[in-house]
Amino acid sequence: MRLDFLRKLRDDGYIPVDRAFFKRDSITVSQDLLGCILVSEKDNILTGGKIVETEAYPNTDAGSHVFKRDITERTKYQLLEGGHLYLYLIYGMYIMTSIVTNDKDIPDVSFIRSIEPIYGKEVMFKRRGINNERNLSNGPGKVSECLGISIEDQGKDLVDSHSDIYIVKPILPQNIDICTGKRINLGMHGKTEKDALDAINRDWRFYIKGSRFLSK
């Protein structure tokens, strides 16, 4: 099925991204992901959406889970080469989807906040148990649920030709306006006041101006 899906995506004007796309700093990658399609082929069913909102988390930033090289069993996946998934749970139930960027052992990530549903919307509705398109994927936990991403996908290589999760980019240049803003719901527990304020005040949230599918 993968080749059939790729043909359809190419007919629609998209091609898979390569490793070099991800092996850059997370601030650059987070902006360039806007307008790309995050694709899932779970159960041989194509679902996917246009990435409309991201956040950058360089490892030197206090908002990062690996700030000051705090590597744990959970965060070790951020040490993988750019292009791998880094997933984590909040409230024990909502999966947050990030993508590792930069070179191996440089734990930078780009966080996917929201997508515009494009492919397989009926399947997305079923997975989410709703029928409201605007609220289908306008938040990070919703994104993962819509696409069938589970914690078992932790560390998956999006560039691997056998991966059932990957990203495609537009073949032609996009005409989109990118806006910036403060990142949302940063966890600053245990951080110094200076580090916390520096992180909170950085405009490292990126989104497509005018999108109806931005997170609340």
N, C-alpha and C positions, 0 to 999 in steps of 0.2 A: 504493500500500500504506500510505503514512503515515496517511491518514485512517482506514483500517481499524484500524491499530495504536492510534491515538489514541482511537478509539471503544472499543476493548477496554480500554485503560488507564482511560478515564473510567468504564466499567462497573465496573471494579475499584476505583474510588474515587480516581483520580489525575487531576490536570490539569497541563499544562506550567507551569513557573515563568516569570515575566516578568523583564525587565531589572532592575527595582527590587530583586528578590530578591538579585541579585549585587552591586548597587552599594552595598554596606555593607562594614564592616571584616571582615577575614578571620576574626577570632575569632568574631564573631556568625554569619557565614555557615557556618563550619565546624560549628557546633552545629546550625544549622537544616537543614543538609543531611542530618543523621541521620534516617533513616526515609523519605527521598526515594528515588526509583528512578532510577538511572543507566541510560539506555536507549541501545541501539545498534540500527540497522537495516541493518547491513552486508549486502550481497547480498540486500536485501529480506527479511531474516530478523530477526524480533524476538528480541533477547536483552536481558536487563536484570536488575539486582539491587538490593536495598535497601541503601543506604549505611549501614553500621554502625560505621565508624571513619574518622575524619578527623584532620588536623593543620593548625593555622593557622600561616602564615608571613607576618606583616607585614613590609614592606620595611625597617623600622627594626630588625629582629631579626637577630642574627648568624647565625642558621640560614638566613636567606634567601639565595637565589642572587644577589640584587641589593643586598645589604647595602652601605651607603654608595654607592649608585647605581652599582654595578658592572654597567653595561649592556653586554652583548655581543651578537653575532649570534644566539646561542642564547637569551639571556634577554630580548631585546627584545619578545618576545610578552607579557611581563608588563606592558608599558606599555599594552596594549589595554584597552578598556573592560571592566568586570566582565561575566562570562558567556562568556569565550573560554577555549579550552583552552591550557594550557601543558604541553608534554610534554618529557621528556628521557630519555636512555638512561643506564643504569648497566651497567658491565662490557661495554659495547658490544652488549648484547643484550636487556636488560629495559627496557621502556618504563614510565616513571612518569607517572601521570596527575594533573594538578592543574588547578584552575579559577581563573582570574583573578577577583578581587573588587575592589570599590571603584570609584572613578571612573577615567577614562582618565588615564594618566601617573602613577597611584599604584600601583606594582607589588606589590600584595598578592596572595597566593594561598592557596587551600585545597587541601590534598593529600588525595587519596582513598586510604586505606590498605586497606580491605577492604569487600566487599559480601556480602550474602546472596543466593545465586542464586535468582531467581524465575521469569523468563521464558526459554524456550529452553535449558533445562538440557542437553538431549541435544546441542545444537550446542556448548555450552560444553565438555562432556566431550570432544567430538571435537577442538575447537580446542586443548585442553590435553593431550589424549592420556592422560587418566586416567578412572577411574570412581568416585572417592571424592568425594562431594558436599562433605564438610566441608573438604577441602583444595582445593576447586575454585577459590575466589576469595578466600581468606583471606590476602591479601598484595597489595601494589601492583602488582607485575609480573604476578601472576596475574589481577588485575582487567582489565588492558589486554588480555591474551591471550584471556581468556574473551569479551570484548566485541568482539574483532577490531580494537581500536584500534591504529593504526600511526603512525609518526612523520609520515606524510603528512597526518595529521589535525591537525598542529600549527597553532595559531591559530584553529581552527574555532570559529564562533560558535554556542553552544548554544541561543541564543534565536532564531536564524534559522529560519523555518518550513520551509526546505529542508534543514536540517542532518540528517544521518543519525545524529547523536549529540546527545542532549538529556537534560534532567532533568524529571521530573514529581514533584509533591508531593501528599500526601494532602489530599483535600477537607475531611475532618473532622479536628478536633484529635487529635493522637496521645497515647497514654498510654504514654510510654517514660521510663525513668530514664537520664539522661545522666551518665556518669562522666568524670572528667578524670585525666590523668596526664602523665608526661614524654614528650616526643617521642622517636622511635626513630632510632638511627643518624645523628645529626647530624654533618655534616662541618664540623669546626672548624679545619681547616688554615689557617694564616696569620692567625687571629684572635687578638686579645689575650686574656690570661687572663681579664680581667674580662668582656669581651664573650662569651667562650666559656661561662663559668660562668653568666652571666645567661641565655643561651639554653638551656643544658642544664637549668637549674632551673625553667624556665617550664612550667606545667601547661597546655600548649596542644595536647595530644592529647585528642580527645573520642571516646567510644564508647558504644554502647548496652549497658547493664548486662545481663549474662546471655546475650548473643549467642554462639552456637556458632561464629560465623564471623569472629571477630577474628583479626588477624594474629598470627603466632607471635613 
